[in-house]
């Protein structure tokens, strides 16, 4: 069992121990930040009133606590309902800088019955930090959260 598989099992177990989505998101943010060295900022944005609102996160504070759908990497993922993996944020025209040290970003939407609910956002201070394996890992976490929300 690799590290990602062990983390998925840990998150699945936590999802069965709580009925509070904020506790689950806080747990996931801390776990991923602490256990994956290149996950320098880990957080969630939740859709409220057609805007993305910053939820639980671990990492440096960000000024981007509310993001319009369609704006930036997070807003684009919310609009397209698709994961976005950015190897080097410096090359992106629509990147909203959370930290000057950030070099790569991955955003994975959380869909409930095909409808956008929120997203997992990960920043790394390393260029080209994320792979398809990270995308698949985060999509599995997104599915755990969607299942949790459907049952609570």
C-alpha positions in Angstrom: 0.0 0.0 0.0 1.5 3.3 -1.0 1.3 6.6 0.9 -1.7 7.9 -1.1 -3.6 4.7 -0.4 -2.9 4.9 3.3 -4.0 8.5 3.4 -7.3 7.6 1.6 -8.0 4.9 4.2 -7.3 7.4 7.0 -9.7 10.0 5.4 -12.4 7.3 4.8 -12.2 6.3 8.5 -12.4 10.0 9.6 -15.5 10.5 7.4 -17.2 7.7 9.3 -16.3 9.2 12.7 -17.7 12.6 12.3 -20.9 14.2 10.9 -19.4 17.7 10.6 -18.1 18.6 7.1 -15.9 21.4 8.6 -14.2 18.9 10.9 -13.6 16.6 8.0 -12.2 19.4 5.7 -9.9 20.6 8.6 -8.7 17.1 9.1 -8.0 16.5 5.4 -6.2 19.9 5.1 -3.9 19.2 8.1 -3.3 15.5 7.1 -2.3 16.3 3.5 -0.2 19.3 4.5 1.7 17.3 7.1 2.1 14.0 5.2 3.0 15.2 1.7 6.1 17.4 1.7 5.3 19.3 -1.6 1.7 20.2 -0.5 2.7 23.6 0.9 -0.9 25.0 1.0 -4.0 22.8 1.3 -7.5 24.1 1.5 -11.1 24.1 0.3 -13.3 26.6 -1.4 -17.0 26.2 -1.0 -19.6 27.7 -3.4 -22.0 30.1 -1.7 -24.1 32.7 -3.5 -22.3 31.9 -6.8 -18.9 32.7 -5.3 -16.1 30.6 -4.0 -15.5 31.1 -0.2 -12.4 30.0 1.5 -13.1 27.1 3.9 -10.6 25.2 6.1 -7.0 25.4 5.0 -3.5 24.9 6.2 -0.6 27.1 5.0 0.2 30.7 4.7 -2.8 33.1 4.9 -4.3 34.2 1.6 -6.1 37.4 0.6 -8.2 35.4 -1.8 -11.0 34.5 0.6 -13.7 35.0 -2.0 -13.2 34.2 -5.7 -15.7 34.7 -8.5 -16.6 31.6 -10.5 -14.6 31.8 -13.7 -11.7 33.8 -12.2 -8.3 32.3 -11.6 -7.5 28.6 -11.5 -10.0 27.9 -8.7 -12.8 29.9 -10.4 -12.0 28.2 -13.8 -12.2 24.7 -12.2 -15.6 25.7 -10.6 -16.9 26.9 -14.0 -15.7 23.9 -16.1 -16.3 21.3 -13.4 -12.9 19.8 -14.2 -9.6 19.4 -12.4 -6.8 21.7 -13.3 -3.2 21.0 -12.9 -0.8 23.9 -13.4 2.9 23.1 -13.7 4.2 26.6 -13.4 1.8 29.4 -12.2 4.1 32.1 -13.6 3.1 31.1 -17.1 -0.7 31.5 -16.3 -2.5 34.7 -17.3 -5.4 34.0 -14.9 -3.5 32.9 -11.8 -4.4 34.6 -8.5 -1.3 34.6 -6.5 -1.8 33.4 -2.9 1.8 33.4 -2.1 4.9 34.7 -4.0 6.6 31.3 -3.3 3.9 29.3 -5.1 5.0 27.7 -8.3 2.4 25.0 -9.1 -1.2 24.4 -8.3 -3.8 21.7 -8.6 -7.5 22.2 -8.1 -10.1 19.4 -8.0 -13.8 20.1 -7.9 -16.2 18.4 -5.5 -19.4 17.4 -7.3 -22.6 16.2 -5.7 -24.8 14.5 -8.2 -22.9 16.3 -10.9 -23.4 19.7 -9.3 -20.5 21.8 -8.1 -20.3 22.1 -4.3 -16.7 23.2 -3.8 -13.1 22.2 -4.5 -9.8 21.1 -3.1 -7.0 23.5 -3.8 -3.3 22.6 -3.4 -0.3 24.9 -3.9 3.3 23.9 -4.0 6.4 26.0 -3.8 8.0 23.5 -6.3 7.6 23.9 -10.1 6.0 20.9 -11.7 5.1 19.4 -8.4 1.9 17.6 -9.3 1.3 14.5 -11.5 -1.7 12.5 -12.7 -1.2 10.4 -9.5 -1.9 13.6 -7.4 -5.0 14.3 -9.5 -6.4 10.8 -9.1 -5.6 10.9 -5.3 -7.4 14.2 -4.9 -10.4 13.0 -7.1 -10.7 10.1 -4.7 -10.8 12.5 -1.7 -13.4 14.6 -3.6 -15.6 11.5 -4.0 -15.2 10.7 -0.2 -16.4 14.2 0.6 -19.3 14.0 -1.9 -20.4 10.7 -0.4 -20.1 12.2 3.1 -22.3 15.2 2.1 -24.9 12.9 0.5 -25.2 10.9 3.7 -25.1 13.8 6.3 
